Amino acid sequence: MEWIERKGGCVTVRDLSRGPRPYRGMPDLAEAALNELVSGDLGTWEFVPAGEEGGRPTSVFRLKPAASGDVTPVEKPESEGFGSVTSSQEMSDQPPGEEGGAEWTF
């Protein structure tokens, strides 16, 4: 995938079969590898029709934008993971469930 990213995120089977050594001269293997990335929801195939001046239509593999790794994690608030005390009546010294006691919610 890094090689595809360095190529702008779009490659053809021909590009891959002329690129990294494991795929050189092996277009069937290159296509299978790209199809595996599509199956893993890491990219899509795009059909590119012939241009106005002719040429062959082709399929281009396009990587999906990375959602993880490029995102800065948001700092967690210091109070995360601690419960809070709420009550519809005044707080008292009574434990929850006893008469006059507040309800504790975590």
ABEGO torsion letter per residue (X at the ends): XAAAAAAGGBBBAAAAAABBAAABGBAAAAAAAAAAAAAAGABBBBBBBBBAAEEBBBBBBBBBBBABGABBBBBBBAABGBBBBBBABBBBABBBGBBGBBBBBX
